[in-house]
């Protein structure tokens, strides 16, 4: 199968690694590359989270806690994808 057709017919979701800067109940403020967003922690209620932790954010929800190394690796991969798109 040619690479251009590899994902034809498939929808893909993207989660962006962000750093928690403040927490207020099940809401938090996250930052990534100078951009701040309000993010729901509802899906990670059983996770121990604190400012400075890294999470994957998808459509306004933190869906997974990740290490700093995993967040950095994700950004490196996203940078590679964006560089090929330019």
C-alpha angles and dihedrals in degrees: 000000000000114000092244090061096043095102100025109138093018126108116213130204124209129209118193122213111237136172120237110236100173137007128206111174109298092346127079142172115239131190134204125170094341095313119116124201136179107240133189117234092191093113092052098050092132094049122096104234133176137168109289094037119122124233137176110242123205122177093337098315128105102228103175140014112231136183122256088251092053091048091050092048090050091053091049090054092045090050090053092051092048092047091055091049093055 
